[in-house]
Amino acid sequence: MKRWAWIAAVVFGVVLILGAIGTWALVSTTLSNQRITVAEDATCLAGKRVRGPFSAYC
């Protein structure tokens, strides 16, 4: 029983990591395609194009 528990946990972790990578790629592609520009009066990345989740948050 213990053996199956850690195998299931590892498989579940790998699935979550792959899902996160896929989500990051989808969000980055969508934001880049929308050609959004950060406002000039923003505290960071002012006037730069939004290319991913971090630049969208900033």
PyMOL Python script that loads the backbone (N, CA, C, O; Angstrom):
from pymol import cmd

cmd.read_pdbstr("""\
ATOM      1  N   MET A   1       0.822  -1.199   0.000  1.00  0.00           N
ATOM      2  CA  MET A   1       0.000   0.000   0.000  1.00  0.00           C
ATOM      3  C   MET A   1       0.868   1.266   0.000  1.00  0.00           C
ATOM      4  O   MET A   1       0.563   2.218  -0.718  1.00  0.00           O
ATOM      5  N   LYS A   2       1.941   1.288   0.792  1.00  0.00           N
ATOM      6  CA  LYS A   2       2.803   2.465   0.851  1.00  0.00           C
ATOM      7  C   LYS A   2       3.473   2.712  -0.495  1.00  0.00           C
ATOM      8  O   LYS A   2       3.662   3.858  -0.904  1.00  0.00           O
ATOM      9  N   ARG A   3       3.830   1.627  -1.179  1.00  0.00           N
ATOM     10  CA  ARG A   3       4.497   1.771  -2.469  1.00  0.00           C
ATOM     11  C   ARG A   3       3.587   2.484  -3.461  1.00  0.00           C
ATOM     12  O   ARG A   3       4.033   3.379  -4.180  1.00  0.00           O
ATOM     13  N   TRP A   4       2.327   2.099  -3.506  1.00  0.00           N
ATOM     14  CA  TRP A   4       1.393   2.716  -4.444  1.00  0.00           C
ATOM     15  C   TRP A   4       1.108   4.169  -4.081  1.00  0.00           C
ATOM     16  O   TRP A   4       0.841   4.989  -4.959  1.00  0.00           O
ATOM     17  N   ALA A   5       1.164   4.483  -2.818  1.00  0.00           N
ATOM     18  CA  ALA A   5       0.892   5.858  -2.390  1.00  0.00           C
ATOM     19  C   ALA A   5       1.957   6.814  -2.912  1.00  0.00           C
ATOM     20  O   ALA A   5       1.625   7.882  -3.426  1.00  0.00           O
ATOM     21  N   TRP A   6       3.229   6.450  -2.788  1.00  0.00           N
ATOM     22  CA  TRP A   6       4.259   7.372  -3.259  1.00  0.00           C
ATOM     23  C   TRP A   6       4.315   7.406  -4.776  1.00  0.00           C
ATOM     24  O   TRP A   6       4.632   8.446  -5.352  1.00  0.00           O
ATOM     25  N   ILE A   7       4.015   6.293  -5.437  1.00  0.00           N
ATOM     26  CA  ILE A   7       3.965   6.290  -6.901  1.00  0.00           C
ATOM     27  C   ILE A   7       2.833   7.202  -7.380  1.00  0.00           C
ATOM     28  O   ILE A   7       3.012   7.984  -8.314  1.00  0.00           O
ATOM     29  N   ALA A   8       1.679   7.097  -6.741  1.00  0.00           N
ATOM     30  CA  ALA A   8       0.550   7.957  -7.102  1.00  0.00           C
ATOM     31  C   ALA A   8       0.885   9.423  -6.854  1.00  0.00           C
ATOM     32  O   ALA A   8       0.511  10.284  -7.650  1.00  0.00           O
ATOM     33  N   ALA A   9       1.580   9.714  -5.767  1.00  0.00           N
ATOM     34  CA  ALA A   9       1.958  11.094  -5.459  1.00  0.00           C
ATOM     35  C   ALA A   9       2.923  11.647  -6.503  1.00  0.00           C
ATOM     36  O   ALA A   9       2.796  12.800  -6.914  1.00  0.00           O
ATOM     37  N   VAL A  10       3.878  10.841  -6.932  1.00  0.00           N
ATOM     38  CA  VAL A  10       4.841  11.279  -7.950  1.00  0.00           C
ATOM     39  C   VAL A  10       4.128  11.512  -9.281  1.00  0.00           C
ATOM     40  O   VAL A  10       4.366  12.524  -9.941  1.00  0.00           O
ATOM     41  N   VAL A  11       3.266  10.596  -9.673  1.00  0.00           N
ATOM     42  CA  VAL A  11       2.522  10.747 -10.924  1.00  0.00           C
ATOM     43  C   VAL A  11       1.639  11.995 -10.865  1.00  0.00           C
ATOM     44  O   VAL A  11       1.582  12.762 -11.825  1.00  0.00           O
ATOM     45  N   PHE A  12       0.962  12.194  -9.753  1.00  0.00           N
ATOM     46  CA  PHE A  12       0.113  13.369  -9.575  1.00  0.00           C
ATOM     47  C   PHE A  12       0.942  14.651  -9.661  1.00  0.00           C
ATOM     48  O   PHE A  12       0.514  15.626 -10.279  1.00  0.00           O
ATOM     49  N   GLY A  13       2.115  14.654  -9.049  1.00  0.00           N
ATOM     50  CA  GLY A  13       2.997  15.816  -9.107  1.00  0.00           C
ATOM     51  C   GLY A  13       3.457  16.124 -10.519  1.00  0.00           C
ATOM     52  O   GLY A  13       3.497  17.286 -10.923  1.00  0.00           O
ATOM     53  N   VAL A  14       3.804  15.088 -11.271  1.00  0.00           N
ATOM     54  CA  VAL A  14       4.228  15.277 -12.663  1.00  0.00           C
ATOM     55  C   VAL A  14       3.077  15.838 -13.496  1.00  0.00           C
ATOM     56  O   VAL A  14       3.282  16.728 -14.322  1.00  0.00           O
ATOM     57  N   VAL A  15       1.878  15.325 -13.283  1.00  0.00           N
ATOM     58  CA  VAL A  15       0.707  15.829 -14.007  1.00  0.00           C
ATOM     59  C   VAL A  15       0.479  17.305 -13.682  1.00  0.00           C
ATOM     60  O   VAL A  15       0.189  18.096 -14.580  1.00  0.00           O
ATOM     61  N   LEU A  16       0.604  17.680 -12.424  1.00  0.00           N
ATOM     62  CA  LEU A  16       0.427  19.085 -12.041  1.00  0.00           C
ATOM     63  C   LEU A  16       1.496  19.983 -12.669  1.00  0.00           C
ATOM     64  O   LEU A  16       1.194  21.086 -13.126  1.00  0.00           O
ATOM     65  N   ILE A  17       2.730  19.515 -12.689  1.00  0.00           N
ATOM     66  CA  ILE A  17       3.814  20.299 -13.288  1.00  0.00           C
ATOM     67  C   ILE A  17       3.571  20.486 -14.784  1.00  0.00           C
ATOM     68  O   ILE A  17       3.737  21.589 -15.306  1.00  0.00           O
ATOM     69  N   LEU A  18       3.180  19.419 -15.473  1.00  0.00           N
ATOM     70  CA  LEU A  18       2.893  19.524 -16.905  1.00  0.00           C
ATOM     71  C   LEU A  18       1.706  20.456 -17.164  1.00  0.00           C
ATOM     72  O   LEU A  18       1.702  21.208 -18.138  1.00  0.00           O
ATOM     73  N   GLY A  19       0.716  20.402 -16.298  1.00  0.00           N
ATOM     74  CA  GLY A  19      -0.422  21.315 -16.424  1.00  0.00           C
ATOM     75  C   GLY A  19      -0.014  22.763 -16.233  1.00  0.00           C
ATOM     76  O   GLY A  19      -0.497  23.647 -16.941  1.00  0.00           O
ATOM     77  N   ALA A  20       0.869  23.010 -15.283  1.00  0.00           N
ATOM     78  CA  ALA A  20       1.353  24.371 -15.039  1.00  0.00           C
ATOM     79  C   ALA A  20       2.145  24.894 -16.232  1.00  0.00           C
ATOM     80  O   ALA A  20       1.997  26.053 -16.617  1.00  0.00           O
ATOM     81  N   ILE A  21       2.980  24.048 -16.813  1.00  0.00           N
ATOM     82  CA  ILE A  21       3.760  24.449 -17.992  1.00  0.00           C
ATOM     83  C   ILE A  21       2.828  24.762 -19.160  1.00  0.00           C
ATOM     84  O   ILE A  21       3.019  25.755 -19.862  1.00  0.00           O
ATOM     85  N   GLY A  22       1.831  23.922 -19.365  1.00  0.00           N
ATOM     86  CA  GLY A  22       0.866  24.158 -20.438  1.00  0.00           C
ATOM     87  C   GLY A  22       0.078  25.439 -20.237  1.00  0.00           C
ATOM     88  O   GLY A  22      -0.156  26.187 -21.186  1.00  0.00           O
ATOM     89  N   THR A  23      -0.330  25.691 -19.006  1.00  0.00           N
ATOM     90  CA  THR A  23      -1.070  26.912 -18.696  1.00  0.00           C
ATOM     91  C   THR A  23      -0.205  28.140 -18.918  1.00  0.00           C
ATOM     92  O   THR A  23      -0.659  29.131 -19.490  1.00  0.00           O
ATOM     93  N   TRP A  24       1.043  28.075 -18.465  1.00  0.00           N
ATOM     94  CA  TRP A  24       1.978  29.195 -18.657  1.00  0.00           C
ATOM     95  C   TRP A  24       2.145  29.491 -20.149  1.00  0.00           C
ATOM     96  O   TRP A  24       2.113  30.652 -20.556  1.00  0.00           O
ATOM     97  N   ALA A  25       2.323  28.455 -20.959  1.00  0.00           N
ATOM     98  CA  ALA A  25       2.501  28.642 -22.398  1.00  0.00           C
ATOM     99  C   ALA A  25       1.251  29.240 -23.034  1.00  0.00           C
ATOM    100  O   ALA A  25       1.355  30.143 -23.865  1.00  0.00           O
ATOM    101  N   LEU A  26       0.082  28.755 -22.659  1.00  0.00           N
ATOM    102  CA  LEU A  26      -1.169  29.262 -23.219  1.00  0.00           C
ATOM    103  C   LEU A  26      -1.395  30.724 -22.841  1.00  0.00           C
ATOM    104  O   LEU A  26      -1.759  31.533 -23.694  1.00  0.00           O
ATOM    105  N   VAL A  27      -1.185  31.064 -21.585  1.00  0.00           N
ATOM    106  CA  VAL A  27      -1.378  32.447 -21.130  1.00  0.00           C
ATOM    107  C   VAL A  27      -0.362  33.373 -21.794  1.00  0.00           C
ATOM    108  O   VAL A  27      -0.715  34.467 -22.232  1.00  0.00           O
ATOM    109  N   SER A  28       0.890  32.944 -21.871  1.00  0.00           N
ATOM    110  CA  SER A  28       1.922  33.773 -22.496  1.00  0.00           C
ATOM    111  C   SER A  28       1.617  34.020 -23.966  1.00  0.00           C
ATOM    112  O   SER A  28       1.759  35.144 -24.449  1.00  0.00           O
ATOM    113  N   THR A  29       1.203  32.985 -24.677  1.00  0.00           N
ATOM    114  CA  THR A  29       0.873  33.125 -26.091  1.00  0.00           C
ATOM    115  C   THR A  29      -0.319  34.058 -26.284  1.00  0.00           C
ATOM    116  O   THR A  29      -0.302  34.925 -27.158  1.00  0.00           O
ATOM    117  N   THR A  30      -1.342  33.878 -25.472  1.00  0.00           N
ATOM    118  CA  THR A  30      -2.539  34.713 -25.587  1.00  0.00           C
ATOM    119  C   THR A  30      -2.217  36.175 -25.294  1.00  0.00           C
ATOM    120  O   THR A  30      -2.647  37.060 -26.034  1.00  0.00           O
ATOM    121  N   LEU A  31      -1.476  36.437 -24.238  1.00  0.00           N
ATOM    122  CA  LEU A  31      -1.129  37.820 -23.894  1.00  0.00           C
ATOM    123  C   LEU A  31      -0.250  38.455 -24.963  1.00  0.00           C
ATOM    124  O   LEU A  31      -0.416  39.633 -25.281  1.00  0.00           O
ATOM    125  N   SER A  32       0.670  37.700 -25.513  1.00  0.00           N
ATOM    126  CA  SER A  32       1.548  38.227 -26.549  1.00  0.00           C
ATOM    127  C   SER A  32       0.763  38.549 -27.819  1.00  0.00           C
ATOM    128  O   SER A  32       1.026  39.557 -28.475  1.00  0.00           O
ATOM    129  N   ASN A  33      -0.191  37.704 -28.161  1.00  0.00           N
ATOM    130  CA  ASN A  33      -1.000  37.924 -29.362  1.00  0.00           C
ATOM    131  C   ASN A  33      -1.929  39.124 -29.231  1.00  0.00           C
ATOM    132  O   ASN A  33      -2.324  39.704 -30.242  1.00  0.00           O
ATOM    133  N   GLN A  34      -2.284  39.506 -28.018  1.00  0.00           N
ATOM    134  CA  GLN A  34      -3.187  40.641 -27.807  1.00  0.00           C
ATOM    135  C   GLN A  34      -2.484  41.983 -27.935  1.00  0.00           C
ATOM    136  O   GLN A  34      -3.146  43.018 -28.009  1.00  0.00           O
ATOM    137  N   ARG A  35      -1.161  41.986 -27.962  1.00  0.00           N
ATOM    138  CA  ARG A  35      -0.351  43.203 -28.140  1.00  0.00           C
ATOM    139  C   ARG A  35      -0.723  44.310 -27.151  1.00  0.00           C
ATOM    140  O   ARG A  35      -0.927  45.462 -27.533  1.00  0.00           O
ATOM    141  N   ILE A  36      -0.805  43.939 -25.887  1.00  0.00           N
ATOM    142  CA  ILE A  36      -1.127  44.884 -24.818  1.00  0.00           C
ATOM    143  C   ILE A  36       0.143  45.634 -24.429  1.00  0.00           C
ATOM    144  O   ILE A  36       1.220  45.041 -24.365  1.00  0.00           O
ATOM    145  N   THR A  37       0.022  46.922 -24.171  1.00  0.00           N
ATOM    146  CA  THR A  37       1.150  47.737 -23.726  1.00  0.00           C
ATOM    147  C   THR A  37       0.862  48.235 -22.316  1.00  0.00           C
ATOM    148  O   THR A  37      -0.251  48.663 -22.009  1.00  0.00           O
ATOM    149  N   VAL A  38       1.881  48.171 -21.463  1.00  0.00           N
ATOM    150  CA  VAL A  38       1.743  48.657 -20.088  1.00  0.00           C
ATOM    151  C   VAL A  38       1.625  50.179 -20.121  1.00  0.00           C
ATOM    152  O   VAL A  38       2.302  50.843 -20.906  1.00  0.00           O
ATOM    153  N   ALA A  39       0.777  50.720 -19.278  1.00  0.00           N
ATOM    154  CA  ALA A  39       0.563  52.171 -19.234  1.00  0.00           C
ATOM    155  C   ALA A  39       1.864  52.903 -18.919  1.00  0.00           C
ATOM    156  O   ALA A  39       2.741  52.375 -18.235  1.00  0.00           O
ATOM    157  N   GLU A  40       1.971  54.114 -19.425  1.00  0.00           N
ATOM    158  CA  GLU A  40       3.185  54.914 -19.224  1.00  0.00           C
ATOM    159  C   GLU A  40       3.407  55.294 -17.767  1.00  0.00           C
ATOM    160  O   GLU A  40       4.551  55.490 -17.357  1.00  0.00           O
ATOM    161  N   ASP A  41       2.342  55.403 -16.973  1.00  0.00           N
ATOM    162  CA  ASP A  41       2.491  55.808 -15.576  1.00  0.00           C
ATOM    163  C   ASP A  41       2.592  54.617 -14.621  1.00  0.00           C
ATOM    164  O   ASP A  41       2.466  54.790 -13.409  1.00  0.00           O
ATOM    165  N   ALA A  42       2.815  53.426 -15.144  1.00  0.00           N
ATOM    166  CA  ALA A  42       2.952  52.235 -14.298  1.00  0.00           C
ATOM    167  C   ALA A  42       4.272  52.287 -13.532  1.00  0.00           C
ATOM    168  O   ALA A  42       5.230  52.923 -13.971  1.00  0.00           O
ATOM    169  N   THR A  43       4.310  51.611 -12.382  1.00  0.00           N
ATOM    170  CA  THR A  43       5.519  51.636 -11.550  1.00  0.00           C
ATOM    171  C   THR A  43       6.632  50.760 -12.110  1.00  0.00           C
ATOM    172  O   THR A  43       7.801  50.966 -11.784  1.00  0.00           O
ATOM    173  N   CYS A  44       6.288  49.790 -12.944  1.00  0.00           N
ATOM    174  CA  CYS A  44       7.329  48.949 -13.547  1.00  0.00           C
ATOM    175  C   CYS A  44       6.933  48.593 -14.978  1.00  0.00           C
ATOM    176  O   CYS A  44       5.748  48.485 -15.292  1.00  0.00           O
ATOM    177  N   LEU A  45       7.903  48.417 -15.816  1.00  0.00           N
ATOM    178  CA  LEU A  45       7.727  48.065 -17.228  1.00  0.00           C
ATOM    179  C   LEU A  45       6.848  49.061 -17.992  1.00  0.00           C
ATOM    180  O   LEU A  45       6.117  48.671 -18.903  1.00  0.00           O
ATOM    181  N   ALA A  46       6.916  50.318 -17.631  1.00  0.00           N
ATOM    182  CA  ALA A  46       6.098  51.343 -18.288  1.00  0.00           C
ATOM    183  C   ALA A  46       6.415  51.402 -19.778  1.00  0.00           C
ATOM    184  O   ALA A  46       7.577  51.492 -20.176  1.00  0.00           O
ATOM    185  N   GLY A  47       5.365  51.349 -20.593  1.00  0.00           N
ATOM    186  CA  GLY A  47       5.523  51.442 -22.038  1.00  0.00           C
ATOM    187  C   GLY A  47       5.964  50.163 -22.718  1.00  0.00           C
ATOM    188  O   GLY A  47       6.087  50.138 -23.942  1.00  0.00           O
ATOM    189  N   LYS A  48       6.205  49.114 -21.975  1.00  0.00           N
ATOM    190  CA  LYS A  48       6.661  47.841 -22.557  1.00  0.00           C
ATOM    191  C   LYS A  48       5.459  46.983 -22.940  1.00  0.00           C
ATOM    192  O   LYS A  48       4.363  47.153 -22.407  1.00  0.00           O
ATOM    193  N   ARG A  49       5.682  46.061 -23.869  1.00  0.00           N
ATOM    194  CA  ARG A  49       4.622  45.124 -24.249  1.00  0.00           C
ATOM    195  C   ARG A  49       4.490  44.026 -23.211  1.00  0.00           C
ATOM    196  O   ARG A  49       5.479  43.579 -22.630  1.00  0.00           O
ATOM    197  N   VAL A  50       3.251  43.597 -22.986  1.00  0.00           N
ATOM    198  CA  VAL A  50       2.975  42.476 -22.087  1.00  0.00           C
ATOM    199  C   VAL A  50       3.245  41.195 -22.861  1.00  0.00           C
ATOM    200  O   VAL A  50       2.648  40.967 -23.913  1.00  0.00           O
ATOM    201  N   ARG A  51       4.148  40.353 -22.344  1.00  0.00           N
ATOM    202  CA  ARG A  51       4.514  39.125 -23.044  1.00  0.00           C
ATOM    203  C   ARG A  51       4.241  37.868 -22.231  1.00  0.00           C
ATOM    204  O   ARG A  51       4.378  36.757 -22.744  1.00  0.00           O
ATOM    205  N   GLY A  52       3.858  38.030 -20.972  1.00  0.00           N
ATOM    206  CA  GLY A  52       3.610  36.861 -20.141  1.00  0.00           C
ATOM    207  C   GLY A  52       2.921  37.242 -18.848  1.00  0.00           C
ATOM    208  O   GLY A  52       2.611  38.412 -18.624  1.00  0.00           O
ATOM    209  N   PRO A  53       2.682  36.261 -18.000  1.00  0.00           N
ATOM    210  CA  PRO A  53       1.971  36.509 -16.749  1.00  0.00           C
ATOM    211  C   PRO A  53       2.659  37.519 -15.830  1.00  0.00           C
ATOM    212  O   PRO A  53       1.984  38.338 -15.206  1.00  0.00           O
ATOM    213  N   PHE A  54       3.990  37.475 -15.737  1.00  0.00           N
ATOM    214  CA  PHE A  54       4.676  38.400 -14.842  1.00  0.00           C
ATOM    215  C   PHE A  54       4.562  39.836 -15.331  1.00  0.00           C
ATOM    216  O   PHE A  54       4.299  40.738 -14.536  1.00  0.00           O
ATOM    217  N   SER A  55       4.754  40.059 -16.614  1.00  0.00           N
ATOM    218  CA  SER A  55       4.638  41.426 -17.121  1.00  0.00           C
ATOM    219  C   SER A  55       3.186  41.902 -17.095  1.00  0.00           C
ATOM    220  O   SER A  55       2.947  43.105 -16.991  1.00  0.00           O
ATOM    221  N   ALA A  56       2.222  41.007 -17.186  1.00  0.00           N
ATOM    222  CA  ALA A  56       0.810  41.388 -17.069  1.00  0.00           C
ATOM    223  C   ALA A  56       0.487  41.782 -15.635  1.00  0.00           C
ATOM    224  O   ALA A  56      -0.285  42.713 -15.407  1.00  0.00           O
ATOM    225  N   TYR A  57       1.065  41.090 -14.675  1.00  0.00           N
ATOM    226  CA  TYR A  57       0.817  41.388 -13.263  1.00  0.00           C
ATOM    227  C   TYR A  57       1.463  42.703 -12.857  1.00  0.00           C
ATOM    228  O   TYR A  57       0.899  43.473 -12.080  1.00  0.00           O
ATOM    229  N   CYS A  58       2.639  42.946 -13.386  1.00  0.00           N
ATOM    230  CA  CYS A  58       3.391  44.132 -13.038  1.00  0.00           C
ATOM    231  C   CYS A  58       2.670  45.330 -13.575  1.00  0.00           C
ATOM    232  O   CYS A  58       3.129  46.458 -13.398  1.00  0.00           O
TER     233      CYS A  58
END
""", "prot")
cmd.dss("prot")
cmd.show_as("cartoon", "prot")
cmd.util.cbc("prot")
cmd.orient("prot")
